[in-house]
Amino acid sequence: MSRSAHALRIVIADDEAPARSRIRDLLEDCAASMTLEVVGEASNGRELIDLLQHAPADVALLDIRMPEMDGIEAAQHLRKLPDAPAVIFTTAYDNYALKAFELHAVDYLVKPIRLRRLYDALARVRSITPLPLDVLRDLAPEPRKHLSVQERGRIALVPVDRILFMRAELKYVTIRTLEAEHLIEESLTRLEQEFRDRFVRIHRSCLVARDYIDRFERGADDTGEGGWVVVLRGLEERLPVSRRQQHVMKEFGRL
Amino acid sequence: MASINQNMHRDALPDFRNLGVMLRIVLIVLGFSALAALAQAEAWAGVLNQLVRVSAAVQPALMLSLLVLWALSGWLRRLPYVEGIVAVVLIELLVAAVVYQAAQTLAAGNPYTGLERYWLFTLVATGAVLYYFHLRSRALSPALTEARLQALQARIRPHFLFNSINAVLSLIRQDPVRAEAALEDMADLFRVLMADNRDLSPLEREVELTRQYLSLEQLRLGERLHVEWHTEKMPGDALIPPLVLQPLVENAVYHGVEPSSETGLVSINAYKVREQVHLVLRNPYRKQGNHHSGNKMALGNIRERLALHFDAEASLRTTVTDDAYQVHIVIPYRTQER
């Protein structure tokens, strides 16, 4: 396979080695009648994002069920890449996903993949329009495990279970981990819906992670309101609990 | 014709060695004793005294009956149903007579008031017990047919089937020999899955089936799947309901191994303590795993089938710790000969 300017650059993401090797075999067969090259392989969504940062591709063949980060979540993150690849989902059998895919007319390949279908999908890949983000979100069977942050032209993945709190500030949301602070462009209401199990709203503009709540204290917050504040483990900053949200403190045995 | 006969209900005596059956017999007879005491007593105050007297008369015969029926259980079950009923009634009358005679010779102030009445009580109680079990087996027989269907439903997930076919396809070019072996495993697996799975099956066979299943999963998951078998003390001839072990192991792989990219250990322990077979299955527990409802369905299905086959004598317990999920099944030790 010669490295021509027009070669279709392909990445494969699948957690099962035999499945990747099968796709490689099929791509070799396709190579007889189209110029393509496999620029990398990943065994889960996170590896794929890392891979794409230094090896841009035109197409990602993306398995849906993968550990760490599934295909649908990966598709949401990789849209933020400067030259995001077109996504073709692959799946063996997943009733839930297939129904949703039919509903939204999403292109996907069923494993075992037929050579013909793979070839056709690759042939028209340049005309694939990326799926709207909200469709991808509807497809996701569960909350994301990471939030993606664009920083200096790269994507940083922040594991959701490392986030202490999320706070709405103007048109951004600040997410705070023990180590750092990031800005993301998402709505706090949507985040609250998605991560309802993990985060609780303590203020009109703030969600805190239940797991990190240490205790509630009276007074002495930055605003000097003299109400209640929440103390998060490992964090100096005290976050005010608004009067309307004081009922959440009951949940934690305070009041 | 044969297939029609299979679906027809066959009357049979209950298994007198089953703990649940024994318990039910005791309860029914105790119920009759209480009724008799209620009828005999002249005032409410006398009921308890009367019950003690009736029990003193009934209990020895009841215990001896259970013992005799336990001993003759195998022989009784081989008789045609009607002859079995006659045999049980005769045994009961004999037991009653023996107990009555023994009481006459042993104790002066014995609670018995005539052999005829004692026999009558025995007849009524025996009749009630047999009638109860007749009704019960009627009620359960569609359930046993159902159990076969459930076994079919509990079988391998389509998810596994398609992934396995995919894995075999990937081997055909690079490693034809392994591809052949994998297809052979699949053929064996599906032969069992499509068979009539109503009858109990030797543990050995179930373990072999599970091994074949795991070798296919190993193909897909490679190093991520690590299996530990502890079968040194396994009673290979023990009869267990078919397709109990394999679906549980499949659950373990699906929920415990697949959701992680690290190595997951599935351990399977089969051993016998006294007259009980223990199956203990452990896998890593992942809090954030999805598909919990499917898991519960498989467990409910297995629990139901254990109850249908062994009544109160089998149990299934699940325990969740921080990082491990464990299923512990206890089944009475039965073999083909008994």
Interface residues (C-beta under 8 A of the other chain):
Chain A: D15 E16 A17 P18 A19 S21 R22 D25 S43 N44 R65 P67 E68 A92 Y93 D94 V110 K111 P112 P141 E142 K145
Chain B: R157 P158 H159 L161 F162 N163 I165 N166 A167 L169 S170 L171 R173 Q174 L219 R220 L221 G222 E258 P259 S260 S261 Q288 N290
